Amino acid sequence: MAAATAVVTRQGNDQFRGLFSDTWSVTCTLNVDSLVDGAGSTDTIAVPGVVLGDMVLGVSFGVDLAGVNVTAYVSAANVVTLRLQNESTATVDLASTTVRVVVGRLV
């Protein structure tokens, strides 16, 4: 694996100023079922105020995902859906963990 070079970062709270009319920072606890290779799990988070068209900007788990792919999206009014798909070639049982999601509504 090659290391990234010429990396530029910026830390602060003004990078997205003016792009979003509203944002949500969501923290919850999730205990995903054990997933055999090729299996998936769909879980939802109640997030009051989000609507279709809002963007999930990021999602993080407090545990190693061990080859599980995560897709997060707003699936309905007030609902963020997390789709987890095991593509690791082994059974994965993620421990109960804290999940953080950031959602934004473009201006």
N, C-alpha and C positions, 0 to 999 in steps of 0.2 A: 504494500500500500504506500502510495506517495503522500508526502506531507504537503499541505497547501502552502503556497508561497504568495508574496505580495498581498497579504490579507489586510484589509482596511476595515476597521470597526468604528462605531460611534456609539457612545453611551449617553443617554439623556432621555428626557421626556418630551422633546419638541419635534422629533423626526416626522411625525405624522400630523402635525398641527394643520388643521384646515382640510384634511382629507376625509375625516370621519365626522359625522354629525353626532354619533353616539358610540360608545364602546362598553363592553362588558368584560369583567375579569371574574372568572368562575373557578371556584375550588370545590371539589367534592371527593368522596371516597368511593372507590370502585373495586369490586372483587369479581374479576372475570373468571368464568368457568374454565376448567382445564380444556385445552384445545389440541386435538391430534393434528398431525401434519395435513394441511389442506383444508382444515375446518375453520369456520369463522364464528364470530359472536357479534351481535348488534345490541348495544346498550344506549339508553337515552338519558339525558340530563334535562330537567326542567329549568329553563332560563327565562324568567318573565321579561317580556318586552321584545325578544328577538323575533324577526319575521323572515319569511322566504326572501332571498336576495341578500341577506346579511352574510358577511364573510367570516369564516373561522380562520383567524390569522395564525393560530398556533395551538398546539396541544402538547403537554408534557406529562410524563408518568414518573412517579417516584421510585420505580424499579426498572431494571434492565428488561427491555421488551423481548430479548432472546429470539430475535428473528420474526417477531410478530409485526405485521404492517398495520398502521393505524390511519384511518381516514375519518376526519371529523367534518360535519356539515350541519347547517340549519335545515331540518327536514320538515318543519311546520312551525306555525306561530308558537312561540314559547318553548321550542324543543330543539336541542342540539343532539345529534345522533353520532355515536362513535361506532365505527365498524372496525373490528379487529380480525385480521386474517393471518393464520399461522402458515408461514412458508418456510419453516426452519428445518424440515425433514425429521423432526422429532416432536413428541408430545411436550407442550409447554403449559405449565400451571403458574400463572403470574400471581404473586401474593397480593392480598388486599393492599391498596396503595392510594395515595393522594394523586388526583388528576387535576391539572390546571388547563383551562381553556380561555383563549382570548378571542372575542368576537367584535367585529367592527361593522358599522353601517356607513357606507360611502355617502358623501354629501350629494 
